[in-house]
Amino acid sequence: MVHTCEAVVVHCMDFRLQHFLNDWLEKRFGKQNYDRISWAGGVREFAIVKTQIQMSQQLHNVKKIILINHEDCGAYGPTGTKERHVSDLAYAEEAVKSLYLPVEKYYLHLNGEFEKI
């Protein structure tokens, strides 16, 4: 049996943002139409996250990759400036180019605003 979904979404596990993520993802993709990878720091430890993205593509034939990092991320600590997040998101996008899937990158503010990068 083949199971497919629209996207694979990578984001931080931070509890403070889950309600924003849940609402945003449901509006974008509906219920149960995406694979979700929740990892401390989002794309910070991308080598580990990349293997999960590859599995999502192999198992569920996803059509796009959504990468989300957020403001005030504890996994980044004091180095977690917006510039660092933007840089890490760009690195992650470059690292998945071999999968030939469209990539969307977002910086999530603590007030729930998704800023497209």
N, CA, C and O atoms as CSV, one atom per row, in Angstrom:
chain,resi,resn,atom,element,x,y,z
A,1,MET,N,N,0.843,-1.180,0.000
A,1,MET,CA,C,0.000,0.000,0.000
A,1,MET,C,C,0.891,1.248,0.000
A,1,MET,O,O,1.841,1.341,0.777
A,2,VAL,N,N,0.578,2.190,-0.866
A,2,VAL,CA,C,1.339,3.425,-0.957
A,2,VAL,C,C,0.640,4.508,-0.143
A,2,VAL,O,O,-0.566,4.721,-0.265
A,3,HIS,N,N,1.417,5.177,0.680
A,3,HIS,CA,C,0.896,6.288,1.476
A,3,HIS,C,C,1.603,7.549,1.013
A,3,HIS,O,O,2.832,7.577,0.946
A,4,THR,N,N,0.858,8.580,0.696
A,4,THR,CA,C,1.474,9.828,0.257
A,4,THR,C,C,0.942,10.990,1.077
A,4,THR,O,O,-0.154,10.934,1.635
A,5,CYS,N,N,1.744,12.043,1.136
A,5,CYS,CA,C,1.297,13.273,1.781
A,5,CYS,C,C,1.925,14.465,1.069
A,5,CYS,O,O,2.857,14.313,0.280
A,6,GLU,N,N,1.414,15.623,1.351
A,6,GLU,CA,C,1.796,16.849,0.654
A,6,GLU,C,C,3.209,17.320,0.972
A,6,GLU,O,O,3.943,17.724,0.071
A,7,ALA,N,N,3.598,17.272,2.247
A,7,ALA,CA,C,4.866,17.897,2.643
A,7,ALA,C,C,5.477,17.192,3.839
A,7,ALA,O,O,4.822,16.432,4.551
A,8,VAL,N,N,6.751,17.471,4.030
A,8,VAL,CA,C,7.421,17.133,5.280
A,8,VAL,C,C,7.768,18.463,5.935
A,8,VAL,O,O,8.313,19.363,5.295
A,9,VAL,N,N,7.447,18.574,7.215
A,9,VAL,CA,C,7.626,19.822,7.957
A,9,VAL,C,C,8.613,19.584,9.091
A,9,VAL,O,O,8.435,18.680,9.907
A,10,VAL,N,N,9.657,20.408,9.130
A,10,VAL,CA,C,10.675,20.326,10.183
A,10,VAL,C,C,10.536,21.558,11.056
A,10,VAL,O,O,10.539,22.685,10.561
A,11,HIS,N,N,10.412,21.338,12.367
A,11,HIS,CA,C,10.320,22.463,13.300
A,11,HIS,C,C,10.837,22.045,14.667
A,11,HIS,O,O,11.087,20.865,14.914
A,12,CYS,N,N,10.993,23.009,15.539
A,12,CYS,CA,C,11.473,22.767,16.895
A,12,CYS,C,C,10.362,22.151,17.750
A,12,CYS,O,O,9.174,22.337,17.486
A,13,MET,N,N,10.774,21.430,18.760
A,13,MET,CA,C,9.815,20.779,19.655
A,13,MET,C,C,9.251,21.722,20.717
A,13,MET,O,O,8.392,21.309,21.497
A,14,ASP,N,N,9.702,22.959,20.769
A,14,ASP,CA,C,9.330,23.910,21.820
A,14,ASP,C,C,7.809,23.991,22.001
A,14,ASP,O,O,7.078,24.331,21.071
A,15,PHE,N,N,7.355,23.676,23.198
A,15,PHE,CA,C,5.923,23.636,23.507
A,15,PHE,C,C,5.234,24.977,23.317
A,15,PHE,O,O,4.031,25.022,23.058
A,16,ARG,N,N,5.977,26.067,23.440
A,16,ARG,CA,C,5.364,27.394,23.356
A,16,ARG,C,C,4.784,27.699,21.976
A,16,ARG,O,O,3.945,28.589,21.837
A,17,LEU,N,N,5.220,26.979,20.981
A,17,LEU,CA,C,4.838,27.311,19.613
A,17,LEU,C,C,3.926,26.284,18.959
A,17,LEU,O,O,3.483,26.484,17.828
A,18,GLN,N,N,3.642,25.197,19.647
A,18,GLN,CA,C,2.884,24.112,19.017
A,18,GLN,C,C,1.493,24.541,18.567
A,18,GLN,O,O,1.036,24.109,17.509
A,19,HIS,N,N,0.809,25.375,19.339
A,19,HIS,CA,C,-0.539,25.780,18.922
A,19,HIS,C,C,-0.489,26.623,17.653
A,19,HIS,O,O,-1.376,26.514,16.805
A,20,PHE,N,N,0.542,27.465,17.511
A,20,PHE,CA,C,0.702,28.231,16.272
A,20,PHE,C,C,0.984,27.292,15.098
A,20,PHE,O,O,0.395,27.424,14.026
A,21,LEU,N,N,1.887,26.350,15.320
A,21,LEU,CA,C,2.236,25.389,14.271
A,21,LEU,C,C,1.033,24.542,13.873
A,21,LEU,O,O,0.772,24.357,12.684
A,22,ASN,N,N,0.304,24.029,14.850
A,22,ASN,CA,C,-0.861,23.188,14.556
A,22,ASN,C,C,-1.874,23.927,13.689
A,22,ASN,O,O,-2.344,23.392,12.685
A,23,ASP,N,N,-2.208,25.152,14.074
A,23,ASP,CA,C,-3.188,25.941,13.319
A,23,ASP,C,C,-2.693,26.240,11.907
A,23,ASP,O,O,-3.422,26.072,10.930
A,24,TRP,N,N,-1.444,26.684,11.818
A,24,TRP,CA,C,-0.870,27.058,10.525
A,24,TRP,C,C,-0.802,25.856,9.591
A,24,TRP,O,O,-1.164,25.959,8.419
A,25,LEU,N,N,-0.341,24.719,10.104
A,25,LEU,CA,C,-0.220,23.519,9.279
A,25,LEU,C,C,-1.583,23.000,8.819
A,25,LEU,O,O,-1.733,22.576,7.673
A,26,GLU,N,N,-2.562,23.034,9.701
A,26,GLU,CA,C,-3.893,22.566,9.311
A,26,GLU,C,C,-4.485,23.458,8.223
A,26,GLU,O,O,-5.121,22.961,7.293
A,27,LYS,N,N,-4.281,24.770,8.333
A,27,LYS,CA,C,-4.781,25.684,7.301
A,27,LYS,C,C,-4.070,25.465,5.970
A,27,LYS,O,O,-4.694,25.560,4.913
A,28,ARG,N,N,-2.788,25.177,6.009
A,28,ARG,CA,C,-2.001,24.985,4.780
A,28,ARG,C,C,-2.239,23.631,4.131
A,28,ARG,O,O,-2.366,23.539,2.910
A,29,PHE,N,N,-2.300,22.581,4.940
A,29,PHE,CA,C,-2.283,21.226,4.392
A,29,PHE,C,C,-3.472,20.360,4.789
A,29,PHE,O,O,-3.592,19.231,4.313
A,30,GLY,N,N,-4.335,20.854,5.633
A,30,GLY,CA,C,-5.415,20.021,6.132
A,30,GLY,C,C,-4.899,19.088,7.217
A,30,GLY,O,O,-3.723,19.128,7.578
A,31,LYS,N,N,-5.770,18.266,7.722
A,31,LYS,CA,C,-5.362,17.325,8.767
A,31,LYS,C,C,-4.694,16.112,8.142
A,31,LYS,O,O,-5.144,15.594,7.120
A,32,GLN,N,N,-3.629,15.672,8.763
A,32,GLN,CA,C,-2.952,14.426,8.396
A,32,GLN,C,C,-2.515,14.388,6.934
A,32,GLN,O,O,-2.636,13.354,6.276
A,33,ASN,N,N,-2.010,15.508,6.425
A,33,ASN,CA,C,-1.524,15.548,5.051
A,33,ASN,C,C,-0.065,15.990,4.986
A,33,ASN,O,O,0.383,16.545,3.982
A,34,TYR,N,N,0.670,15.737,6.069
A,34,TYR,CA,C,2.087,16.089,6.109
A,34,TYR,C,C,2.788,15.210,7.137
A,34,TYR,O,O,2.189,14.764,8.116
A,35,ASP,N,N,4.063,14.977,6.888
A,35,ASP,CA,C,4.917,14.343,7.888
A,35,ASP,C,C,5.518,15.449,8.734
A,35,ASP,O,O,5.858,16.517,8.225
A,36,ARG,N,N,5.647,15.193,10.018
A,36,ARG,CA,C,6.120,16.213,10.951
A,36,ARG,C,C,7.375,15.702,11.651
A,36,ARG,O,O,7.378,14.633,12.261
A,37,ILE,N,N,8.446,16.498,11.546
A,37,ILE,CA,C,9.694,16.190,12.234
A,37,ILE,C,C,9.912,17.288,13.261
A,37,ILE,O,O,10.212,18.429,12.910
A,38,SER,N,N,9.760,16.941,14.517
A,38,SER,CA,C,9.894,17.902,15.611
A,38,SER,C,C,11.184,17.592,16.356
A,38,SER,O,O,11.318,16.536,16.974
A,39,TRP,N,N,12.127,18.517,16.291
A,39,TRP,CA,C,13.474,18.283,16.795
A,39,TRP,C,C,13.956,19.535,17.517
A,39,TRP,O,O,13.751,20.643,17.023
A,40,ALA,N,N,14.583,19.385,18.660
A,40,ALA,CA,C,15.112,20.550,19.387
A,40,ALA,C,C,16.035,21.346,18.465
A,40,ALA,O,O,17.024,20.819,17.956
A,41,GLY,N,N,15.705,22.602,18.261
A,41,GLY,CA,C,16.508,23.454,17.391
A,41,GLY,C,C,16.066,23.455,15.945
A,41,GLY,O,O,16.684,24.135,15.127
A,42,GLY,N,N,15.021,22.721,15.595
A,42,GLY,CA,C,14.575,22.702,14.197
A,42,GLY,C,C,15.659,22.155,13.288
A,42,GLY,O,O,15.949,20.959,13.325
A,43,VAL,N,N,16.270,23.016,12.463
A,43,VAL,CA,C,17.295,22.566,11.511
A,43,VAL,C,C,18.709,22.648,12.075
A,43,VAL,O,O,19.671,22.431,11.339
A,44,ARG,N,N,18.858,22.951,13.343
A,44,ARG,CA,C,20.186,23.161,13.940
A,44,ARG,C,C,21.117,21.960,13.748
A,44,ARG,O,O,22.267,22.140,13.347
A,45,GLU,N,N,20.660,20.775,14.015
A,45,GLU,CA,C,21.450,19.542,13.836
A,45,GLU,C,C,20.987,18.877,12.543
A,45,GLU,O,O,20.377,17.808,12.570
A,46,PHE,N,N,21.280,19.512,11.423
A,46,PHE,CA,C,20.619,19.124,10.182
A,46,PHE,C,C,21.024,17.762,9.646
A,46,PHE,O,O,20.226,17.131,8.953
A,47,ALA,N,N,22.199,17.291,9.927
A,47,ALA,CA,C,22.599,15.968,9.426
A,47,ALA,C,C,21.621,14.893,9.904
A,47,ALA,O,O,21.281,13.979,9.153
A,48,ILE,N,N,21.178,15.006,11.139
A,48,ILE,CA,C,20.217,14.045,11.696
A,48,ILE,C,C,18.845,14.244,11.058
A,48,ILE,O,O,18.186,13.281,10.667
A,49,VAL,N,N,18.431,15.483,10.959
A,49,VAL,CA,C,17.119,15.809,10.405
A,49,VAL,C,C,17.027,15.393,8.933
A,49,VAL,O,O,15.981,14.930,8.481
A,50,LYS,N,N,18.113,15.558,8.198
A,50,LYS,CA,C,18.099,15.238,6.765
A,50,LYS,C,C,17.736,13.781,6.515
A,50,LYS,O,O,17.015,13.487,5.561
A,51,THR,N,N,18.211,12.874,7.338
A,51,THR,CA,C,17.869,11.462,7.138
A,51,THR,C,C,16.363,11.233,7.304
A,51,THR,O,O,15.783,10.394,6.616
A,52,GLN,N,N,15.741,11.970,8.207
A,52,GLN,CA,C,14.297,11.849,8.397
A,52,GLN,C,C,13.538,12.407,7.195
A,52,GLN,O,O,12.520,11.847,6.786
A,53,ILE,N,N,14.027,13.497,6.634
A,53,ILE,CA,C,13.415,14.065,5.426
A,53,ILE,C,C,13.509,13.062,4.280
A,53,ILE,O,O,12.543,12.860,3.545
A,54,GLN,N,N,14.661,12.444,4.131
A,54,GLN,CA,C,14.841,11.440,3.077
A,54,GLN,C,C,13.885,10.264,3.263
A,54,GLN,O,O,13.337,9.750,2.288
A,55,MET,N,N,13.684,9.843,4.498
A,55,MET,CA,C,12.736,8.756,4.775
A,55,MET,C,C,11.315,9.177,4.406
A,55,MET,O,O,10.558,8.388,3.839
A,56,SER,N,N,10.960,10.401,4.724
A,56,SER,CA,C,9.636,10.905,4.379
A,56,SER,C,C,9.426,10.879,2.869
A,56,SER,O,O,8.364,10.488,2.385
A,57,GLN,N,N,10.446,11.296,2.139
A,57,GLN,CA,C,10.337,11.284,0.680
A,57,GLN,C,C,10.201,9.852,0.161
A,57,GLN,O,O,9.372,9.583,-0.709
A,58,GLN,N,N,11.000,8.949,0.685
A,58,GLN,CA,C,10.962,7.556,0.223
A,58,GLN,C,C,9.646,6.863,0.574
A,58,GLN,O,O,9.078,6.137,-0.242
A,59,LEU,N,N,9.174,7.094,1.784
A,59,LEU,CA,C,7.987,6.380,2.258
A,59,LEU,C,C,6.673,7.022,1.840
A,59,LEU,O,O,5.683,6.323,1.623
A,60,HIS,N,N,6.655,8.353,1.725
A,60,HIS,CA,C,5.384,9.046,1.527
A,60,HIS,C,C,5.355,9.965,0.318
A,60,HIS,O,O,4.385,10.695,0.116
A,61,ASN,N,N,6.408,9.937,-0.486
A,61,ASN,CA,C,6.438,10.691,-1.740
A,61,ASN,C,C,6.011,12.153,-1.554
A,61,ASN,O,O,5.184,12.665,-2.308
A,62,VAL,N,N,6.578,12.810,-0.556
A,62,VAL,CA,C,6.214,14.200,-0.277
A,62,VAL,C,C,6.548,15.084,-1.471
A,62,VAL,O,O,7.437,14.773,-2.263
A,63,LYS,N,N,5.813,16.203,-1.588
A,63,LYS,CA,C,5.987,17.107,-2.720
A,63,LYS,C,C,6.776,18.359,-2.378
A,63,LYS,O,O,7.238,19.063,-3.276
A,64,LYS,N,N,6.939,18.646,-1.086
A,64,LYS,CA,C,7.705,19.826,-0.692
A,64,LYS,C,C,8.245,19.665,0.714
A,64,LYS,O,O,7.782,18.829,1.491
A,65,ILE,N,N,9.237,20.490,1.020
A,65,ILE,CA,C,9.882,20.499,2.334
A,65,ILE,C,C,9.646,21.863,2.961
A,65,ILE,O,O,9.904,22.892,2.336
A,66,ILE,N,N,9.154,21.872,4.197
A,66,ILE,CA,C,8.931,23.107,4.943
A,66,ILE,C,C,9.892,23.104,6.128
A,66,ILE,O,O,9.874,22.180,6.941
A,67,LEU,N,N,10.728,24.131,6.228
A,67,LEU,CA,C,11.711,24.259,7.309
A,67,LEU,C,C,11.342,25.464,8.161
A,67,LEU,O,O,11.184,26.571,7.645
A,68,ILE,N,N,11.206,25.249,9.469
A,68,ILE,CA,C,10.783,26.328,10.367
A,68,ILE,C,C,11.710,26.379,11.577
A,68,ILE,O,O,11.837,25.403,12.316
A,69,ASN,N,N,12.346,27.512,11.768
A,69,ASN,CA,C,13.070,27.795,13.011
A,69,ASN,C,C,12.337,28.925,13.714
A,69,ASN,O,O,11.479,29.575,13.116
A,70,HIS,N,N,12.669,29.168,14.986
A,70,HIS,CA,C,11.881,30.165,15.710
A,70,HIS,C,C,12.717,31.054,16.622
A,70,HIS,O,O,13.841,30.732,17.007
A,71,GLU,N,N,12.121,32.156,16.935
A,71,GLU,CA,C,12.679,33.153,17.849
A,71,GLU,C,C,12.848,32.546,19.246
A,71,GLU,O,O,12.027,31.735,19.675
A,72,ASP,N,N,13.900,32.934,19.946
A,72,ASP,CA,C,14.146,32.540,21.333
A,72,ASP,C,C,14.231,31.019,21.511
A,72,ASP,O,O,13.644,30.461,22.438
A,73,CYS,N,N,14.956,30.371,20.629
A,73,CYS,CA,C,15.098,28.911,20.684
A,73,CYS,C,C,16.160,28.532,21.714
A,73,CYS,O,O,17.315,28.944,21.604
A,74,GLY,N,N,15.769,27.755,22.701
A,74,GLY,CA,C,16.686,27.336,23.753
A,74,GLY,C,C,17.813,26.451,23.258
A,74,GLY,O,O,18.901,26.468,23.835
A,75,ALA,N,N,17.584,25.676,22.204
A,75,ALA,CA,C,18.633,24.807,21.669
A,75,ALA,C,C,19.798,25.618,21.105
A,75,ALA,O,O,20.931,25.139,21.083
A,76,TYR,N,N,19.534,26.818,20.656
A,76,TYR,CA,C,20.581,27.699,20.142
A,76,TYR,C,C,21.250,28.504,21.249
A,76,TYR,O,O,22.407,28.905,21.123
A,77,GLY,N,N,20.517,28.738,22.333
A,77,GLY,CA,C,21.080,29.553,23.414
A,77,GLY,C,C,21.386,30.962,22.931
A,77,GLY,O,O,20.682,31.489,22.069
A,78,PRO,N,N,22.444,31.584,23.484
A,78,PRO,CA,C,22.739,32.977,23.145
A,78,PRO,C,C,23.185,33.178,21.692
A,78,PRO,O,O,23.209,34.313,21.215
A,79,THR,N,N,23.536,32.112,20.985
A,79,THR,CA,C,23.935,32.267,19.577
A,79,THR,C,C,22.731,32.283,18.641
A,79,THR,O,O,22.897,32.395,17.426
A,80,GLY,N,N,21.539,32.173,19.182
A,80,GLY,CA,C,20.334,32.050,18.371
A,80,GLY,C,C,19.781,33.353,17.847
A,80,GLY,O,O,18.600,33.647,18.031
A,81,THR,N,N,20.608,34.128,17.204
A,81,THR,CA,C,20.135,35.371,16.598
A,81,THR,C,C,19.295,35.043,15.366
A,81,THR,O,O,19.367,33.939,14.827
A,82,LYS,N,N,18.512,36.005,14.937
A,82,LYS,CA,C,17.730,35.797,13.720
A,82,LYS,C,C,18.664,35.503,12.545
A,82,LYS,O,O,18.363,34.656,11.704
A,83,GLU,N,N,19.787,36.198,12.492
A,83,GLU,CA,C,20.745,35.993,11.404
A,83,GLU,C,C,21.259,34.551,11.391
A,83,GLU,O,O,21.420,33.960,10.323
A,84,ARG,N,N,21.511,33.996,12.551
A,84,ARG,CA,C,21.978,32.601,12.647
A,84,ARG,C,C,20.902,31.641,12.142
A,84,ARG,O,O,21.199,30.692,11.416
A,85,HIS,N,N,19.661,31.892,12.530
A,85,HIS,CA,C,18.566,31.037,12.063
A,85,HIS,C,C,18.433,31.105,10.543
A,85,HIS,O,O,18.272,30.079,9.882
A,86,VAL,N,N,18.500,32.305,9.999
A,86,VAL,CA,C,18.404,32.476,8.547
A,86,VAL,C,C,19.543,31.729,7.858
A,86,VAL,O,O,19.332,31.074,6.837
A,87,SER,N,N,20.739,31.826,8.412
A,87,SER,CA,C,21.900,31.129,7.862
A,87,SER,C,C,21.713,29.611,7.920
A,87,SER,O,O,21.993,28.915,6.944
A,88,ASP,N,N,21.249,29.101,9.044
A,88,ASP,CA,C,21.039,27.656,9.187
A,88,ASP,C,C,19.928,27.153,8.266
A,88,ASP,O,O,20.020,26.052,7.724
A,89,LEU,N,N,18.887,27.953,8.090
A,89,LEU,CA,C,17.816,27.575,7.167
A,89,LEU,C,C,18.334,27.516,5.730
A,89,LEU,O,O,17.965,26.621,4.970
A,90,ALA,N,N,19.189,28.470,5.360
A,90,ALA,CA,C,19.786,28.475,4.016
A,90,ALA,C,C,20.678,27.250,3.826
A,90,ALA,O,O,20.663,26.621,2.767
A,91,TYR,N,N,21.450,26.917,4.851
A,91,TYR,CA,C,22.305,25.721,4.797
A,91,TYR,C,C,21.452,24.465,4.602
A,91,TYR,O,O,21.776,23.604,3.784
A,92,ALA,N,N,20.367,24.373,5.359
A,92,ALA,CA,C,19.485,23.208,5.265
A,92,ALA,C,C,18.863,23.110,3.873
A,92,ALA,O,O,18.759,22.021,3.308
A,93,GLU,N,N,18.454,24.240,3.331
A,93,GLU,CA,C,17.883,24.236,1.980
A,93,GLU,C,C,18.906,23.710,0.968
A,93,GLU,O,O,18.581,22.883,0.116
A,94,GLU,N,N,20.119,24.192,1.071
A,94,GLU,CA,C,21.186,23.742,0.166
A,94,GLU,C,C,21.436,22.237,0.327
A,94,GLU,O,O,21.680,21.533,-0.653
A,95,ALA,N,N,21.373,21.757,1.561
A,95,ALA,CA,C,21.667,20.351,1.850
A,95,ALA,C,C,20.624,19.387,1.295
A,95,ALA,O,O,20.922,18.207,1.112
A,96,VAL,N,N,19.412,19.859,1.025
A,96,VAL,CA,C,18.369,18.968,0.497
A,96,VAL,C,C,18.115,19.178,-0.998
A,96,VAL,O,O,17.183,18.594,-1.550
A,97,LYS,N,N,18.918,19.991,-1.648
A,97,LYS,CA,C,18.729,20.222,-3.088
A,97,LYS,C,C,18.761,18.927,-3.891
A,97,LYS,O,O,18.084,18.815,-4.913
A,98,SER,N,N,19.529,17.964,-3.444
A,98,SER,CA,C,19.644,16.696,-4.172
A,98,SER,C,C,18.325,15.920,-4.201
A,98,SER,O,O,18.182,14.980,-4.983
A,99,LEU,N,N,17.368,16.298,-3.363
A,99,LEU,CA,C,16.068,15.622,-3.347
A,99,LEU,C,C,15.121,16.190,-4.405
A,99,LEU,O,O,14.060,15.619,-4.660
A,100,TYR,N,N,15.500,17.308,-5.017
A,100,TYR,CA,C,14.725,17.939,-6.095
A,100,TYR,C,C,13.290,18.256,-5.685
A,100,TYR,O,O,12.353,18.049,-6.455
A,101,LEU,N,N,13.135,18.752,-4.483
A,101,LEU,CA,C,11.823,19.164,-3.991
A,101,LEU,C,C,11.845,20.652,-3.679
A,101,LEU,O,O,12.878,21.176,-3.263
A,102,PRO,N,N,10.727,21.343,-3.871
A,102,PRO,CA,C,10.675,22.745,-3.461
A,102,PRO,C,C,10.826,22.854,-1.946
A,102,PRO,O,O,10.344,22.005,-1.197
A,103,VAL,N,N,11.499,23.907,-1.515
A,103,VAL,CA,C,11.738,24.143,-0.088
A,103,VAL,C,C,11.171,25.509,0.279
A,103,VAL,O,O,11.387,26.495,-0.426
A,104,GLU,N,N,10.446,25.553,1.386
A,104,GLU,CA,C,9.986,26.816,1.965
A,104,GLU,C,C,10.629,26.951,3.332
A,104,GLU,O,O,10.712,25.983,4.089
A,105,LYS,N,N,11.088,28.169,3.647
A,105,LYS,CA,C,11.756,28.423,4.928
A,105,LYS,C,C,11.001,29.524,5.666
A,105,LYS,O,O,10.569,30.512,5.072
A,106,TYR,N,N,10.854,29.327,6.988
A,106,TYR,CA,C,10.146,30.302,7.811
A,106,TYR,C,C,10.882,30.522,9.124
A,106,TYR,O,O,11.535,29.630,9.666
A,107,TYR,N,N,10.747,31.749,9.608
A,107,TYR,CA,C,11.207,32.117,10.945
A,107,TYR,C,C,9.944,32.440,11.723
A,107,TYR,O,O,9.226,33.382,11.390
A,108,LEU,N,N,9.674,31.660,12.757
A,108,LEU,CA,C,8.449,31.809,13.546
A,108,LEU,C,C,8.722,32.687,14.754
A,108,LEU,O,O,9.581,32.383,15.581
A,109,HIS,N,N,7.978,33.780,14.841
A,109,HIS,CA,C,8.099,34.689,15.980
A,109,HIS,C,C,7.247,34.172,17.141
A,109,HIS,O,O,6.289,33.428,16.935
A,110,LEU,N,N,7.602,34.567,18.341
A,110,LEU,CA,C,6.881,34.096,19.530
A,110,LEU,C,C,5.423,34.539,19.552
A,110,LEU,O,O,4.613,33.956,20.273
A,111,ASN,N,N,5.079,35.562,18.772
A,111,ASN,CA,C,3.685,36.016,18.707
A,111,ASN,C,C,2.870,35.225,17.681
A,111,ASN,O,O,1.691,35.510,17.474
A,112,GLY,N,N,3.501,34.226,17.035
A,112,GLY,CA,C,2.801,33.380,16.079
A,112,GLY,C,C,2.942,33.800,14.631
A,112,GLY,O,O,2.375,33.156,13.748
A,113,GLU,N,N,3.682,34.860,14.364
A,113,GLU,CA,C,3.880,35.319,12.986
A,113,GLU,C,C,4.908,34.432,12.286
A,113,GLU,O,O,6.019,34.241,12.782
A,114,PHE,N,N,4.528,33.896,11.136
A,114,PHE,CA,C,5.428,33.108,10.301
A,114,PHE,C,C,6.038,34.042,9.267
A,114,PHE,O,O,5.342,34.527,8.375
A,115,GLU,N,N,7.329,34.292,9.386
A,115,GLU,CA,C,8.025,35.171,8.449
A,115,GLU,C,C,8.718,34.308,7.405
A,115,GLU,O,O,9.609,33.522,7.726
A,116,LYS,N,N,8.300,34.461,6.148
A,116,LYS,CA,C,8.923,33.678,5.070
A,116,LYS,C,C,10.329,34.196,4.831
A,116,LYS,O,O,10.547,35.402,4.716
A,117,ILE,N,N,11.277,33.280,4.759
A,117,ILE,CA,C,12.693,33.622,4.560
A,117,ILE,C,C,13.062,33.333,3.115
A,117,ILE,O,O,14.207,33.545,2.715
